Amino acid sequence: MEIGADAHTNRSLLQLPRMTRWRLALVATALLLSLPVLVILGSLALPFSPVWHHLIETVLSDYVVNSLLLMAGVGAGTFLLGVSMAWLVAMCEFPGRRLFSWALLLPMAMPAYIIAYTYTGMLDFSGPLQSWLRDSFGWRYGDYWFPQIRSLGGAICMLSLVLYPYVYLLARTAFAAQSTALLEASRSLGLGAGRTFFSVGLPMARPAIAGGVSLALMETLADFGTVDYFGVSAFTTGIFRTWYGLGELNTAAQLSSFLLLFVFTLFAIERSSRGRMRFHHAATRGQVTRIQLQGWRQIVCTAAAACVVLAGFALPATQLLLWAAGPGSAQFDAAFFALAGNTFMLAALASCCCLGVALLLAYGKRLHPHRVETVAVRTAAMGYAVPGTVIAVGVLVPFAWLDNQVDGFLREHFGISSGLLLSGSLAALVFAYLVRFLAVSLQSVEAGLARIRPSLDDSARSLGASPASVLRRVHVPMLRASLLSALLLVFVDVLKELPATLILRPFNFNTLAVRTYELASDERLVDAAAPALAIVLIGLLPVILLNRGARAGNE
Amino acid sequence: MNEMPRQLELQSVSVNYGDVVAAKDISFGLGAGEIGCLLGPSGCGKTTLLRAIAGFEPVSAGSISLHGELISSPSHNVPPEQRRVGMVFQDFALFPHLSIEDNVGFGLRTLARRERRRRVEELLELVGLGDFHARFPHELSGGQQQRVALARALAPEPEIILLDEPFSSLDSALRETLAVEVRALLKARNVTAVLVTHDQHEAFAMADSITLLNEGEIVQSDSAYNLYHHPRTRFAAAFIGDGALLTLTAADDKQWLPEIGLSPDSETGHPEPGALVQVLVRPEDVVYDPQSRVQLTVLRRAFRGAEFLYTLALPDGQQVQCLASSQVDVATGEALPVRFNQRHIVLL
């Protein structure tokens, strides 16, 4: 065939063999996407500025200690809430169990910073609870002690309330997959239900629980909104302040690289626990026989589960609803819809970009599942573990450098200034989202692709379709559901994202999340309710999706 | 070089996966309209070869040409979509999101709409599924899916059709009829085809010539008849058909085992006295004969309806099998009078 012979004799870059072209595209994309992380790690090689002296003397120990305490607290909180709820739902029968089995996932829809504002509004001095206490007992300011919600302890509570579903979800699956035969064997050897849980059930679910807790801790380290609002000096707020307040971009990058070390440790724990999970799942599964709870135990279980759902979702959501619908607030006005439109446009753009890149990477890897491709894809997906603040700094550094170079070049040769082309543009923001959320869409796409038999690819190829055309004519139509869920998940994640947006957004460009943050920071909690509520409501979509997936998996 | 090129020609083809040699130094060819078969146990490299012909695996040595055109060599690999090679897959690989009509028309993108419809129509008629246009693959039975897969592979009028274990996911009753049907269909359209299978009956039913493979190498390329009656290696003898391989010492150049009348003939040649020889005895070569002096003890017997398969002991302790009509009912431990059918005894 002439085509083959041509490619053989005349090799320009465009006429490289297909395989090489896919591979080049894959590696280039992976490199580009890991640029922010590389920049952050590379910043350690730069000289440390005098600001470091100042940091070490004043705030650095606060950052480290607070971040560690926060991790310890949230780790314990998510463990307790997640494991106990998972065990109740998976192993016990009590009124409302089916309802709670999905309702316990609802707090996932609630970004931590939003629950923090809401509780602050509810529990503050002027909030409904304290006002009611004062009215009922005739107390005045200073007459009584009330726990200060805006504190490290408060932040731990807030984060635990919205992050425990990670542990709950993984532990529930693990408990449900455990062989009843093993548990019955333990009972027949004389251990009670309680001791069976501690000596058999819990150890077998350990990898899943470790995985869930490390995910929750990664989110904790990434959190900016809660700690910032509560005035807790943690790493993320420190990085933000170093750049925003002190204007020290390099120092912010160096601080970020220390935070990354924490994150990578957790990441490694999560990875290795995932590997061990397969081993623990080998046991065969019998018919589930849940413990039928009786009398007061039933009531306690139902009440406990209800409390968690109330505290983690129902109460704050109701409060937001009351504020948003309440008097004296023209909440859903033209400005709100402009804001929502802005946000949706940005989220749609980012999720489409993520989907495109995810398809490129996943399909490239499917075409040539060799080491280069595998490593490239895994590297590109690493950003999900990296806090948004860190990614924002990692994007800002190279983009600002590039802007300065271009600007300098134009000034020197043409006497004009280009100003800031990339940094502070929507492109920079979308790129940061791409780095942070690619893994989400990649996972959806890869899972979908894995379900398509390779013989379908071969069959289409032998019928004359090129690799790109196989993707378009076979995979994309077959993957429609996976692709939609990939779009939706990234869309919602972008919608909720705060720190990266805050740092990278173009001047005067607002999203729902940023507006919520700004209003709440100005103590205009009631006004913040409308954008916050919008975020929570849209955040419910992936929870519904997740719940449907879990149910399909069970059947 | 003025003779007509063969439709398919493999010359010293080797395929490696990393350090593993999946196929080594394979040469064979097919003329236009011929149906060839790659036969062998799983892991013998037959599917690898098929995928190399289709262009899914690069060759590490040798060359493959189609209709005189080089399509595979270590330095030159025409992508699968440009080869004009049709393939029918083991799992049929029908596109679940497309109707039967669109499945068959998948490879006809370059045709005008009307021409495409006509071709799809014609092929569906050909495989006897004229009324199934609008159905979807999951609504069809296994046999029907198989026929759609064949129609789809034939639609772009490829230079050659490759069939990868095409009947293995069907039940055995359907297999036989479909194999005959498919052969008739390919022959009627004068299509060149390569079939890959581990099932010798499928190979016998479909193929004009069979290439027997083991551990990546060709064992024997021959007609079905010759593979059965004249296997050239122990492997071929053991893989194809039933039978016993006896190790015998030639008593003299006339007799191997005088007491049972097993002797060399013109076909086997005459061995040196005292030489060790191996002889393949098929069950149908040991014939029940009430007149025979040779009486062998029955060790086991298996009732197969129309016949008994007897396992008999030779005087030296080796065993042979005998296929006798099920009227011949001899109990285990008793003696069965038999005669050895000289013509089919094969010396290795």
Interface residues (C-beta under 8 A of the other chain):
Chain A: M1 I3 G4 H8 R18 R453 S455 L456 D458 S459 A460 R461 S462 L463 G464 A465 S466 R473 V474 P477 M478
Chain B: R51 A54 G55 F56 E69 I71 S75 H76 N77 V78 P79 P80 E81 Q82 R83 V85 G86 M87 F89 Q90 D91 A93 F95 P96 H97 F106 G107 R109 R152 A153 A155 P156 L162
